[in-house]
Amino acid sequence: MDSANQEFLRGTLKTIVLQLLAQQGRMYGYEITQAVEERTGGELTLTFGALYPVLHKLEDEGLLITESQEVDGRLRKYYRLTPTGSETAVRKAGEFDRFIQLMRLLIRPSPDVAFGQ
């Protein structure tokens, strides 16, 4: 993954995690990293070093809860949205959509847009 993609990923990581959990219900860390990679055809790779601080921050903010489950003799930690987390996921998706619209206006302005007027 190139450095531009890494930069964009860092800036949207909370939104990505919230959306994946809103869609899937509950996930564990490795599962989240795999979903990002699979959905982007390998264009984006999410490292554990980037993911877990975001998961812990979202948990501290009351947006996630965790539950542990034993799988193959190992304890696996699952993350799930709280009701506030679900509301935040919807809000963040809208904010992101609006940001993309604004970026398109800046990157590909229509011919009738005059800057500085």
N, C-alpha and C positions, 0 to 999 in steps of 0.2 A: 504494500500500500504506500502511495506517495505521501509526502509530508503535508500537502494541502488537504488530502482526505483525513489524515490524522488530526489536523487542526480543526476541521469542520466537525469531526466526530467528537472531539473533546467538548466543543461548544454546545453539542446537542445530546450529550450522553444521558442526562436526566430524562429528557423527553423520550429518547429511544427506550430506556428501561421502563418508564411508566407505560408507554404504548405496548410494549411486548407483554408486560404483566396484565394490562387491561385486556389484551386479546387472548392470552393463554390461561389466565387465572392464577396459576402459581408456577414458578420456575426456580431452578437452582442455578448457581453461577455459571457452571460449564454450559448448561443448556442455553443460557442467555448468549454467551459468546458464540455458540454454534448457530443459533438463530440469526444473529447479525451476519455471520459469514455466509450462511446458506442463502438468506434473503437477498444479499447483495452480490451473489455469485463470486464470493471471495474478494470483492473489491474493497470491503471494509473488514478489518480484523480488530476485535476488541480484546485487549489484554486483561488479565486478572488484576494487574497493577493499576489499571484505569477503572475497572468495573467495581471492585470491592469498596474502595473509598466512596464511590457514588451510592452504592447500596447501603452502606453504613450511614451516610449523610441523610438519605431518604428515610431510613429507619428512625434516625434521631429526630427528624422533622415530623414524625408521626404519619408518614405517607405509606410505609410498609410495615408489615409484621412478618415474623419468621416462625417457622415450625420445623422441627427436626424430625427426621424419619430414618430408621435404620434400613439401609439397602446393601445387600451383599456383605453384611457384617460391618459396614461403615456407616457413620452418622452423616446424613446429607441434610443440609440446611436449605429449606425452600423459602422463597419470598413471595408475598401476596400483598395486594393493595388493600389499604384500609378504605373506609368510605371517603375520607378526605383525600386519600391517594387517587381514588377513582375520579373524583371531581377535578383534582389537579391534572390528571392525565388528559381529560377532555379540554381543560383550559389551555394547557401547554400545547396540545395539538393545534388548537385554533391560533395561538400566538405564533407557532412555527409556520403555519400556512400563511399567515399575514406577513411574516418576515420574508418568506420566499417570494410573495407577490411584490414586496418592496424591493427586494434584490433584483428581480426581473426588470422593474422599472428603471433601476440604476444601471444595470448591465446592458439592457436592450431597450433604450428609450424609444418611444415612437417618434417619428419625424417632426411632429408638431410640438414636442417638448423642448422648450428653450430654457437652458440653465442660466441662472443669474438674472432673470427678468422678473 
